[in-house]
Amino acid sequence: MHVNDWKRIAEQEARRYRDNRAFIQGVLDSGGDGSDRYRMKQKWVLAVDYVLAYLHRTDAAKERFFRLCYGIDGSQKQLNEKSMVALSFVCNASVNTLYRWRSEQTTLLLIAAAQTGALRPYGIEPSP
């Protein structure tokens, strides 16, 4: 797999954050099952939570953009140039800045995903 594939996967999982949290809660409410699917969704939710916590501590504007960009708190939309322009007004930042932020945040998410074991870029199991 190439780094760009990992970035695409990370962005897809960020967009699935709300659905993954709902799935996890549903499993917990029904007594849990411990399936591989459940554990993988847990790892991705944890990775997104790590990025949100980091951005919350370091830069509130970037955290807000992350939440809006990936629909963490609300509607999920596919990002395109038109929506980035709209977000630039909401976030009071240029479109170029938003693309830079998104790239940085994708990198943060890749690091968090490797840390949680959601991605194993070298095929090595994460240590407990």
MIVO-685760 format. One record per atom (N, C-alpha, C): residue number from 0; atom name; residue in three letters; x, y, z; chain. Coordinates in steps of 0.2 Angstrom, whole numbers. Each point is the difference from the previous one (the first is absolute). Last residue first. Layout:
N
+-----+-------+---------+-------+-------+-------+--------+
: num : atomo : residuo :     x :     y :     z : cadena :
+-----+-------+---------+-------+-------+-------+--------+
: NUM :    CA :     ALA :     X :     Y :     Z :      A :
...
+-----+-------+---------+-------+-------+-------+--------+
//
This chain:
128
+-----+-------+---------+-------+-------+-------+--------+
: num : atomo : residuo :     x :     y :     z : cadena :
+-----+-------+---------+-------+-------+-------+--------+
: 127 :     N :     PRO :     6 :   -19 :   117 :      A :
: 127 :    CA :     PRO :    -5 :     1 :     5 :      A :
: 127 :     C :     PRO :     0 :     6 :     4 :      A :
: 126 :     N :     SER :    11 :    -2 :   -25 :      A :
: 126 :    CA :     SER :     1 :    -3 :     7 :      A :
: 126 :     C :     SER :    -5 :     2 :     4 :      A :
: 125 :     N :     PRO :    -3 :    -4 :   -27 :      A :
: 125 :    CA :     PRO :     1 :     5 :     5 :      A :
: 125 :     C :     PRO :     2 :    -3 :     7 :      A :
: 124 :     N :     GLU :     4 :   -12 :   -24 :      A :
: 124 :    CA :     GLU :    -5 :     0 :     5 :      A :
: 124 :     C :     GLU :     2 :     6 :     5 :      A :
: 123 :     N :     ILE :     8 :    -1 :   -26 :      A :
: 123 :    CA :     ILE :     3 :    -2 :     7 :      A :
: 123 :     C :     ILE :    -6 :     2 :     5 :      A :
: 122 :     N :     GLY :     2 :     4 :   -24 :      A :
: 122 :    CA :     GLY :    -3 :    -6 :     1 :      A :
: 122 :     C :     GLY :     2 :    -3 :     7 :      A :
: 121 :     N :     TYR :     3 :    22 :   -10 :      A :
: 121 :    CA :     TYR :     6 :    -4 :    -1 :      A :
: 121 :     C :     TYR :    -2 :    -7 :     1 :      A :
: 120 :     N :     PRO :   -16 :    18 :     2 :      A :
: 120 :    CA :     PRO :     4 :     1 :    -6 :      A :
: 120 :     C :     PRO :     5 :    -5 :    -2 :      A :
: 119 :     N :     ARG :   -23 :     1 :    14 :      A :
: 119 :    CA :     ARG :     7 :    -3 :     2 :      A :
: 119 :     C :     ARG :     4 :     0 :    -7 :      A :
: 118 :     N :     LEU :   -24 :    11 :    12 :      A :
: 118 :    CA :     LEU :     5 :    -1 :    -6 :      A :
: 118 :     C :     LEU :     6 :    -3 :     3 :      A :
: 117 :     N :     ALA :   -15 :     3 :    16 :      A :
: 117 :    CA :     ALA :    -5 :     0 :    -6 :      A :
: 117 :     C :     ALA :     3 :    -1 :    -6 :      A :
: 116 :     N :     GLY :    10 :     2 :    22 :      A :
: 116 :    CA :     GLY :     0 :    -7 :    -3 :      A :
: 116 :     C :     GLY :    -5 :     0 :    -6 :      A :
: 115 :     N :     THR :     7 :    19 :    15 :      A :
: 115 :    CA :     THR :    -5 :    -4 :     3 :      A :
: 115 :     C :     THR :     0 :    -7 :    -3 :      A :
: 114 :     N :     GLN :    16 :    16 :    -7 :      A :
: 114 :    CA :     GLN :     1 :    -1 :     7 :      A :
: 114 :     C :     GLN :    -6 :    -5 :     3 :      A :
: 113 :     N :     ALA :     0 :     7 :   -23 :      A :
: 113 :    CA :     ALA :     5 :    -5 :     1 :      A :
: 113 :     C :     ALA :     1 :    -1 :     8 :      A :
: 112 :     N :     ALA :   -16 :    16 :    -6 :      A :
: 112 :    CA :     ALA :    -2 :    -7 :    -2 :      A :
: 112 :     C :     ALA :     6 :    -5 :     1 :      A :
: 111 :     N :     ALA :     5 :    22 :     4 :      A :
: 111 :    CA :     ALA :    -5 :    -2 :     5 :      A :
: 111 :     C :     ALA :    -2 :    -7 :    -2 :      A :
: 110 :     N :     ILE :    13 :    11 :   -16 :      A :
: 110 :    CA :     ILE :     4 :    -2 :     6 :      A :
: 110 :     C :     ILE :    -4 :    -3 :     6 :      A :
: 109 :     N :     LEU :   -12 :     8 :   -19 :      A :
: 109 :    CA :     LEU :     4 :    -6 :    -2 :      A :
: 109 :     C :     LEU :     5 :    -2 :     6 :      A :
: 108 :     N :     LEU :   -12 :    20 :     2 :      A :
: 108 :    CA :     LEU :    -5 :    -6 :     1 :      A :
: 108 :     C :     LEU :     4 :    -6 :    -2 :      A :
: 107 :     N :     LEU :    11 :    20 :    -2 :      A :
: 107 :    CA :     LEU :    -1 :    -1 :     7 :      A :
: 107 :     C :     LEU :    -4 :    -6 :     1 :      A :
: 106 :     N :     THR :     3 :     7 :   -22 :      A :
: 106 :    CA :     THR :     6 :    -2 :     2 :      A :
: 106 :     C :     THR :    -1 :    -2 :     8 :      A :
: 105 :     N :     THR :   -17 :    11 :   -10 :      A :
: 105 :    CA :     THR :     0 :    -7 :    -3 :      A :
: 105 :     C :     THR :     6 :    -3 :     3 :      A :
: 104 :     N :     GLN :    -2 :    22 :     5 :      A :
: 104 :    CA :     GLN :    -5 :    -4 :     4 :      A :
: 104 :     C :     GLN :     0 :    -7 :    -3 :      A :
: 103 :     N :     GLU :    13 :    16 :   -12 :      A :
: 103 :    CA :     GLU :     3 :    -1 :     7 :      A :
: 103 :     C :     GLU :    -5 :    -5 :     4 :      A :
: 102 :     N :     SER :    -8 :     7 :   -21 :      A :
: 102 :    CA :     SER :     5 :    -5 :    -1 :      A :
: 102 :     C :     SER :     4 :    -1 :     7 :      A :
: 101 :     N :     ARG :   -18 :    15 :     0 :      A :
: 101 :    CA :     ARG :    -2 :    -6 :    -1 :      A :
: 101 :     C :     ARG :     5 :    -5 :    -1 :      A :
: 100 :     N :     TRP :     6 :    22 :     2 :      A :
: 100 :    CA :     TRP :    -2 :    -2 :     6 :      A :
: 100 :     C :     TRP :    -3 :    -8 :    -1 :      A :
:  99 :     N :     ARG :     6 :    12 :   -19 :      A :
:  99 :    CA :     ARG :     6 :    -1 :     4 :      A :
:  99 :     C :     ARG :    -2 :    -3 :     7 :      A :
:  98 :     N :     TYR :   -17 :     7 :   -14 :      A :
:  98 :    CA :     TYR :     3 :    -6 :    -3 :      A :
:  98 :     C :     TYR :     6 :    -2 :     4 :      A :
:  97 :     N :     LEU :   -10 :    20 :     7 :      A :
:  97 :    CA :     LEU :    -4 :    -6 :     1 :      A :
:  97 :     C :     LEU :     2 :    -6 :    -3 :      A :
:  96 :     N :     THR :    11 :    21 :    -5 :      A :
:  96 :    CA :     THR :     1 :    -2 :     7 :      A :
:  96 :     C :     THR :    -4 :    -6 :     2 :      A :
:  95 :     N :     ASN :    -4 :     9 :   -21 :      A :
:  95 :    CA :     ASN :     7 :    -4 :     0 :      A :
:  95 :     C :     ASN :     1 :    -2 :     7 :      A :
:  94 :     N :     VAL :   -19 :    13 :    -3 :      A :
:  94 :    CA :     VAL :    -1 :    -7 :    -3 :      A :
:  94 :     C :     VAL :     7 :    -4 :     0 :      A :
:  93 :     N :     SER :    -3 :    20 :    18 :      A :
:  93 :    CA :     SER :     0 :    -1 :    -7 :      A :
:  93 :     C :     SER :    -1 :    -7 :    -2 :      A :
:  92 :     N :     ALA :   -11 :    10 :    22 :      A :
:  92 :    CA :     ALA :     7 :    -2 :    -2 :      A :
:  92 :     C :     ALA :    -1 :    -1 :    -8 :      A :
:  91 :     N :     ASN :   -18 :     2 :    18 :      A :
:  91 :    CA :     ASN :     4 :     7 :    -1 :      A :
:  91 :     C :     ASN :     7 :    -2 :    -2 :      A :
:  90 :     N :     CYS :   -20 :   -15 :     3 :      A :
:  90 :    CA :     CYS :     6 :    -1 :     4 :      A :
:  90 :     C :     CYS :     5 :     6 :     0 :      A :
:  89 :     N :     VAL :   -20 :    -1 :   -13 :      A :
:  89 :    CA :     VAL :    -2 :    -2 :     7 :      A :
:  89 :     C :     VAL :     6 :     0 :     4 :      A :
:  88 :     N :     PHE :     3 :     5 :   -22 :      A :
:  88 :    CA :     PHE :    -3 :     5 :     3 :      A :
:  88 :     C :     PHE :    -2 :    -2 :     7 :      A :
:  87 :     N :     SER :    10 :   -16 :   -13 :      A :
:  87 :    CA :     SER :     5 :     5 :     1 :      A :
:  87 :     C :     SER :    -3 :     6 :     3 :      A :
:  86 :     N :     LEU :   -13 :   -19 :    -7 :      A :
:  86 :    CA :     LEU :     3 :     0 :     7 :      A :
:  86 :     C :     LEU :     5 :     5 :     1 :      A :
:  85 :     N :     ALA :   -10 :     0 :   -21 :      A :
:  85 :    CA :     ALA :    -5 :     1 :     5 :      A :
:  85 :     C :     ALA :     3 :     0 :     7 :      A :
:  84 :     N :     VAL :    13 :    -7 :   -18 :      A :
:  84 :    CA :     VAL :    -1 :     8 :     0 :      A :
:  84 :     C :     VAL :    -5 :     2 :     6 :      A :
:  83 :     N :     MET :     3 :   -23 :    -4 :      A :
:  83 :    CA :     MET :     6 :     3 :     4 :      A :
:  83 :     C :     MET :     0 :     7 :     0 :      A :
:  82 :     N :     SER :   -17 :   -12 :   -12 :      A :
:  82 :    CA :     SER :    -1 :     0 :     7 :      A :
:  82 :     C :     SER :     6 :     2 :     4 :      A :
:  81 :     N :     LYS :     1 :     0 :   -23 :      A :
:  81 :    CA :     LYS :    -5 :     4 :     2 :      A :
:  81 :     C :     LYS :    -1 :     0 :     7 :      A :
:  80 :     N :     GLU :    16 :   -15 :   -10 :      A :
:  80 :    CA :     GLU :     2 :     7 :     0 :      A :
:  80 :     C :     GLU :    -5 :     5 :     3 :      A :
:  79 :     N :     ASN :    -4 :   -24 :     9 :      A :
:  79 :    CA :     ASN :     2 :     2 :    -7 :      A :
:  79 :     C :     ASN :     3 :     7 :     1 :      A :
:  78 :     N :     LEU :    -8 :   -22 :    16 :      A :
:  78 :    CA :     LEU :     3 :     6 :     0 :      A :
:  78 :     C :     LEU :     2 :     1 :    -8 :      A :
:  77 :     N :     GLN :   -21 :   -14 :    12 :      A :
:  77 :    CA :     GLN :     6 :    -1 :    -4 :      A :
:  77 :     C :     GLN :     3 :     7 :    -1 :      A :
:  76 :     N :     LYS :   -15 :    -4 :    21 :      A :
:  76 :    CA :     LYS :     0 :     2 :    -7 :      A :
:  76 :     C :     LYS :     6 :    -2 :    -3 :      A :
:  75 :     N :     GLN :   -16 :    -3 :    24 :      A :
:  75 :    CA :     GLN :     6 :    -2 :    -4 :      A :
:  75 :     C :     GLN :    -1 :     1 :    -7 :      A :
:  74 :     N :     SER :   -11 :    10 :    24 :      A :
:  74 :    CA :     SER :    -1 :    -2 :    -7 :      A :
:  74 :     C :     SER :     7 :    -2 :    -3 :      A :
:  73 :     N :     GLY :     2 :     3 :    25 :      A :
:  73 :    CA :     GLY :    -6 :     1 :    -3 :      A :
:  73 :     C :     GLY :     0 :    -3 :    -7 :      A :
:  72 :     N :     ASP :    18 :     1 :    16 :      A :
:  72 :    CA :     ASP :    -5 :     2 :     5 :      A :
:  72 :     C :     ASP :    -7 :     0 :    -4 :      A :
:  71 :     N :     ILE :    21 :    -6 :   -11 :      A :
:  71 :    CA :     ILE :     0 :    -4 :     6 :      A :
:  71 :     C :     ILE :    -6 :     2 :     5 :      A :
:  70 :     N :     GLY :     8 :     5 :   -25 :      A :
:  70 :    CA :     GLY :    -7 :    -1 :     3 :      A :
:  70 :     C :     GLY :     0 :    -4 :     7 :      A :
:  69 :     N :     TYR :    19 :     8 :   -14 :      A :
:  69 :    CA :     TYR :    -1 :    -7 :     0 :      A :
:  69 :     C :     TYR :    -7 :    -1 :     3 :      A :
:  68 :     N :     CYS :     8 :    22 :    -2 :      A :
:  68 :    CA :     CYS :     3 :    -3 :    -6 :      A :
:  68 :     C :     CYS :    -3 :    -7 :    -1 :      A :
:  67 :     N :     LEU :    -4 :    13 :    20 :      A :
:  67 :    CA :     LEU :    -4 :     2 :    -5 :      A :
:  67 :     C :     LEU :     2 :    -4 :    -7 :      A :
:  66 :     N :     ARG :    13 :    -3 :    20 :      A :
:  66 :    CA :     ARG :    -7 :    -2 :     1 :      A :
:  66 :     C :     ARG :    -5 :     1 :    -6 :      A :
:  65 :     N :     PHE :    22 :     8 :    -1 :      A :
:  65 :    CA :     PHE :     0 :    -7 :     0 :      A :
:  65 :     C :     PHE :    -7 :    -3 :     1 :      A :
:  64 :     N :     PHE :     4 :    23 :     3 :      A :
:  64 :    CA :     PHE :     0 :    -2 :    -7 :      A :
:  64 :     C :     PHE :     0 :    -7 :    -1 :      A :
:  63 :     N :     ARG :     1 :     8 :    22 :      A :
:  63 :    CA :     ARG :    -6 :     2 :    -3 :      A :
:  63 :     C :     ARG :    -1 :    -2 :    -8 :      A :
:  62 :     N :     GLU :    21 :    -2 :    11 :      A :
:  62 :    CA :     GLU :    -5 :    -5 :     3 :      A :
:  62 :     C :     GLU :    -7 :     1 :    -3 :      A :
:  61 :     N :     LYS :    17 :    16 :    -5 :      A :
:  61 :    CA :     LYS :     1 :    -6 :    -3 :      A :
:  61 :     C :     LYS :    -5 :    -6 :     2 :      A :
:  60 :     N :     ALA :    -1 :    20 :    12 :      A :
:  60 :    CA :     ALA :    -2 :     1 :    -7 :      A :
:  60 :     C :     ALA :     1 :    -6 :    -5 :      A :
:  59 :     N :     ALA :     8 :     0 :    23 :      A :
:  59 :    CA :     ALA :    -7 :     0 :     0 :      A :
:  59 :     C :     ALA :    -3 :     1 :    -8 :      A :
:  58 :     N :     ASP :    24 :    -9 :    10 :      A :
:  58 :    CA :     ASP :    -2 :     5 :    -4 :      A :
:  58 :     C :     ASP :    -8 :    -1 :    -1 :      A :
:  57 :     N :     THR :    14 :   -13 :    16 :      A :
:  57 :    CA :     THR :     5 :     5 :    -4 :      A :
:  57 :     C :     THR :    -3 :     5 :    -4 :      A :
:  56 :     N :     ARG :   -12 :   -17 :    14 :      A :
:  56 :    CA :     ARG :     5 :     3 :     4 :      A :
:  56 :     C :     ARG :     5 :     5 :    -3 :      A :
:  55 :     N :     HIS :   -17 :   -11 :   -12 :      A :
:  55 :    CA :     HIS :    -4 :     4 :     5 :      A :
:  55 :     C :     HIS :     6 :     3 :     4 :      A :
:  54 :     N :     LEU :     7 :   -15 :   -16 :      A :
:  54 :    CA :     LEU :    -2 :     6 :    -3 :      A :
:  54 :     C :     LEU :    -3 :     5 :     5 :      A :
:  53 :     N :     TYR :     5 :   -22 :     7 :      A :
:  53 :    CA :     TYR :     6 :     3 :    -1 :      A :
:  53 :     C :     TYR :    -2 :     7 :    -3 :      A :
:  52 :     N :     ALA :   -18 :   -14 :     4 :      A :
:  52 :    CA :     ALA :     3 :     2 :     6 :      A :
:  52 :     C :     ALA :     7 :     4 :    -1 :      A :
:  51 :     N :     LEU :   -10 :   -10 :   -19 :      A :
:  51 :    CA :     LEU :    -5 :     5 :     3 :      A :
:  51 :     C :     LEU :     3 :     3 :     6 :      A :
:  50 :     N :     VAL :    11 :   -19 :    -9 :      A :
:  50 :    CA :     VAL :     1 :     7 :    -4 :      A :
:  50 :     C :     VAL :    -4 :     5 :     2 :      A :
:  49 :     N :     TYR :    -3 :   -21 :    11 :      A :
:  49 :    CA :     TYR :     6 :     3 :     1 :      A :
:  49 :     C :     TYR :     2 :     6 :    -4 :      A :
:  48 :     N :     ASP :   -20 :   -11 :    -5 :      A :
:  48 :    CA :     ASP :    -1 :     3 :     7 :      A :
:  48 :     C :     ASP :     7 :     3 :     2 :      A :
:  47 :     N :     VAL :    -1 :   -13 :   -19 :      A :
:  47 :    CA :     VAL :    -3 :     7 :    -2 :      A :
:  47 :     C :     VAL :    -1 :     3 :     7 :      A :
:  46 :     N :     ALA :     8 :   -21 :     2 :      A :
:  46 :    CA :     ALA :     5 :     4 :    -4 :      A :
:  46 :     C :     ALA :    -3 :     7 :    -1 :      A :
:  45 :     N :     LEU :   -14 :   -16 :    10 :      A :
:  45 :    CA :     LEU :     5 :     2 :     4 :      A :
:  45 :     C :     LEU :     5 :     4 :    -3 :      A :
:  44 :     N :     VAL :   -16 :   -10 :   -13 :      A :
:  44 :    CA :     VAL :    -3 :     5 :     4 :      A :
:  44 :     C :     VAL :     5 :     3 :     5 :      A :
:  43 :     N :     TRP :     7 :   -18 :   -13 :      A :
:  43 :    CA :     TRP :    -1 :     6 :    -4 :      A :
:  43 :     C :     TRP :    -3 :     6 :     4 :      A :
:  42 :     N :     LYS :     2 :   -21 :    10 :      A :
:  42 :    CA :     LYS :     7 :     2 :    -1 :      A :
:  42 :     C :     LYS :    -1 :     7 :    -4 :      A :
:  41 :     N :     GLN :   -19 :   -13 :     3 :      A :
:  41 :    CA :     GLN :     2 :     3 :     7 :      A :
:  41 :     C :     GLN :     7 :     4 :    -1 :      A :
:  40 :     N :     LYS :    -9 :   -13 :   -18 :      A :
:  40 :    CA :     LYS :    -3 :     6 :     1 :      A :
:  40 :     C :     LYS :     2 :     4 :     6 :      A :
:  39 :     N :     MET :     9 :   -21 :    -3 :      A :
:  39 :    CA :     MET :     2 :     4 :    -5 :      A :
:  39 :     C :     MET :    -3 :     7 :     0 :      A :
:  38 :     N :     ARG :    -8 :   -17 :    14 :      A :
:  38 :    CA :     ARG :     6 :     2 :     2 :      A :
:  38 :     C :     ARG :     3 :     5 :    -5 :      A :
:  37 :     N :     TYR :   -20 :   -10 :    -6 :      A :
:  37 :    CA :     TYR :    -1 :     4 :     6 :      A :
:  37 :     C :     TYR :     7 :     3 :     2 :      A :
:  36 :     N :     ARG :     1 :   -16 :   -17 :      A :
:  36 :    CA :     ARG :    -4 :     6 :    -2 :      A :
:  36 :     C :     ARG :     0 :     5 :     5 :      A :
:  35 :     N :     ASP :     7 :   -22 :     6 :      A :
:  35 :    CA :     ASP :     5 :     4 :    -3 :      A :
:  35 :     C :     ASP :    -2 :     7 :    -3 :      A :
:  34 :     N :     SER :   -14 :   -11 :    21 :      A :
:  34 :    CA :     SER :     2 :    -2 :    -7 :      A :
:  34 :     C :     SER :     6 :     5 :    -3 :      A :
:  33 :     N :     GLY :   -14 :    -1 :    22 :      A :
:  33 :    CA :     GLY :     8 :    -1 :     0 :      A :
:  33 :     C :     GLY :     2 :    -2 :    -7 :      A :
:  32 :     N :     ASP :   -23 :     5 :    11 :      A :
:  32 :    CA :     ASP :     2 :    -6 :    -3 :      A :
:  32 :     C :     ASP :     7 :    -1 :    -1 :      A :
:  31 :     N :     GLY :   -21 :    14 :    16 :      A :
:  31 :    CA :     GLY :     7 :     0 :    -3 :      A :
:  31 :     C :     GLY :     1 :    -7 :    -4 :      A :
:  30 :     N :     GLY :   -20 :    10 :    12 :      A :
:  30 :    CA :     GLY :     4 :    -5 :     4 :      A :
:  30 :     C :     GLY :     7 :    -1 :    -3 :      A :
:  29 :     N :     SER :   -18 :    16 :    -8 :      A :
:  29 :    CA :     SER :    -2 :    -7 :     0 :      A :
:  29 :     C :     SER :     4 :    -5 :     3 :      A :
:  28 :     N :     ASP :     6 :    23 :     0 :      A :
:  28 :    CA :     ASP :    -7 :     0 :     3 :      A :
:  28 :     C :     ASP :    -3 :    -7 :    -1 :      A :
:  27 :     N :     LEU :    21 :     4 :   -10 :      A :
:  27 :    CA :     LEU :     1 :     1 :     8 :      A :
:  27 :     C :     LEU :    -7 :    -1 :     3 :      A :
:  26 :     N :     VAL :     0 :     1 :   -23 :      A :
:  26 :    CA :     VAL :     3 :    -6 :     2 :      A :
:  26 :     C :     VAL :     1 :     0 :     7 :      A :
:  25 :     N :     GLY :    -7 :    20 :    -9 :      A :
:  25 :    CA :     GLY :    -5 :    -5 :    -1 :      A :
:  25 :     C :     GLY :     2 :    -7 :     2 :      A :
:  24 :     N :     GLN :    15 :    18 :     0 :      A :
:  24 :    CA :     GLN :    -5 :     1 :     5 :      A :
:  24 :     C :     GLN :    -5 :    -6 :     0 :      A :
:  23 :     N :     ILE :    16 :     1 :   -17 :      A :
:  23 :    CA :     ILE :     3 :    -2 :     6 :      A :
:  23 :     C :     ILE :    -5 :     1 :     6 :      A :
:  22 :     N :     PHE :    -7 :     8 :   -21 :      A :
:  22 :    CA :     PHE :     1 :    -7 :     0 :      A :
:  22 :     C :     PHE :     2 :    -3 :     6 :      A :
:  21 :     N :     ALA :    -1 :    23 :    -2 :      A :
:  21 :    CA :     ALA :    -6 :    -2 :     1 :      A :
:  21 :     C :     ALA :     0 :    -8 :    -1 :      A :
:  20 :     N :     ARG :    20 :    12 :    -4 :      A :
:  20 :    CA :     ARG :    -2 :     0 :     7 :      A :
:  20 :     C :     ARG :    -7 :    -3 :     1 :      A :
:  19 :     N :     ASN :     7 :     1 :   -22 :      A :
:  19 :    CA :     ASN :     4 :    -5 :     4 :      A :
:  19 :     C :     ASN :    -2 :     0 :     7 :      A :
:  18 :     N :     ASP :    -9 :    16 :   -14 :      A :
:  18 :    CA :     ASP :    -3 :    -6 :    -1 :      A :
:  18 :     C :     ASP :     3 :    -6 :     4 :      A :
:  17 :     N :     ARG :     9 :    22 :     0 :      A :
:  17 :    CA :     ARG :    -6 :     0 :     4 :      A :
:  17 :     C :     ARG :    -4 :    -7 :    -1 :      A :
:  16 :     N :     TYR :    21 :     3 :   -12 :      A :
:  16 :    CA :     TYR :     1 :     1 :     8 :      A :
:  16 :     C :     TYR :    -7 :    -1 :     3 :      A :
:  15 :     N :     ARG :     7 :     1 :   -24 :      A :
:  15 :    CA :     ARG :    -4 :    -6 :     3 :      A :
:  15 :     C :     ARG :     0 :     1 :     7 :      A :
:  14 :     N :     ARG :    14 :    14 :   -13 :      A :
:  14 :    CA :     ARG :    -7 :     2 :    -2 :      A :
:  14 :     C :     ARG :    -5 :    -5 :     3 :      A :
:  13 :     N :     ALA :    23 :    -4 :     4 :      A :
:  13 :    CA :     ALA :    -2 :     6 :     3 :      A :
:  13 :     C :     ALA :    -7 :     2 :    -2 :      A :
:  12 :     N :     GLU :     9 :   -18 :   -11 :      A :
:  12 :    CA :     GLU :    -1 :    -2 :     7 :      A :
:  12 :     C :     GLU :    -2 :     6 :     4 :      A :
:  11 :     N :     GLN :     7 :     4 :   -22 :      A :
:  11 :    CA :     GLN :    -6 :    -4 :     0 :      A :
:  11 :     C :     GLN :    -2 :    -1 :     7 :      A :
:  10 :     N :     GLU :    21 :     9 :    -3 :      A :
:  10 :    CA :     GLU :    -5 :     5 :    -1 :      A :
:  10 :     C :     GLU :    -7 :    -3 :     0 :      A :
:   9 :     N :     ALA :    18 :   -14 :     2 :      A :
:   9 :    CA :     ALA :     0 :     4 :     6 :      A :
:   9 :     C :     ALA :    -6 :     5 :    -1 :      A :
:   8 :     N :     ILE :     6 :   -13 :   -19 :      A :
:   8 :    CA :     ILE :    -4 :    -4 :     5 :      A :
:   8 :     C :     ILE :    -1 :     4 :     6 :      A :
:   7 :     N :     ARG :    13 :    10 :   -16 :      A :
:   7 :    CA :     ARG :    -7 :    -1 :    -3 :      A :
:   7 :     C :     ARG :    -4 :    -4 :     5 :      A :
:   6 :     N :     LYS :    23 :     2 :     4 :      A :
:   6 :    CA :     LYS :    -3 :     7 :     1 :      A :
:   6 :     C :     LYS :    -8 :    -1 :    -2 :      A :
:   5 :     N :     TRP :    14 :   -18 :    -4 :      A :
:   5 :    CA :     TRP :    -1 :     0 :     7 :      A :
:   5 :     C :     TRP :    -4 :     7 :     2 :      A :
:   4 :     N :     ASP :     7 :    -3 :   -22 :      A :
:   4 :    CA :     ASP :    -5 :    -5 :     1 :      A :
:   4 :     C :     ASP :    -2 :     0 :     7 :      A :
:   3 :     N :     ASN :    18 :    12 :    -7 :      A :
:   3 :    CA :     ASN :    -6 :     4 :    -2 :      A :
:   3 :     C :     ASN :    -6 :    -5 :     1 :      A :
:   2 :     N :     VAL :    22 :    -9 :     4 :      A :
:   2 :    CA :     VAL :    -2 :     5 :     5 :      A :
:   2 :     C :     VAL :    -7 :     4 :    -2 :      A :
:   1 :     N :     HIS :     4 :   -25 :    -9 :      A :
:   1 :    CA :     HIS :     4 :     7 :    -1 :      A :
:   1 :     C :     HIS :    -3 :     5 :     6 :      A :
:   0 :     N :     MET :     1 :   -29 :    -2 :      A :
:   0 :    CA :     MET :    -4 :     6 :     0 :      A :
:   0 :     C :     MET :     4 :     6 :     0 :      A :
+-----+-------+---------+-------+-------+-------+--------+
//
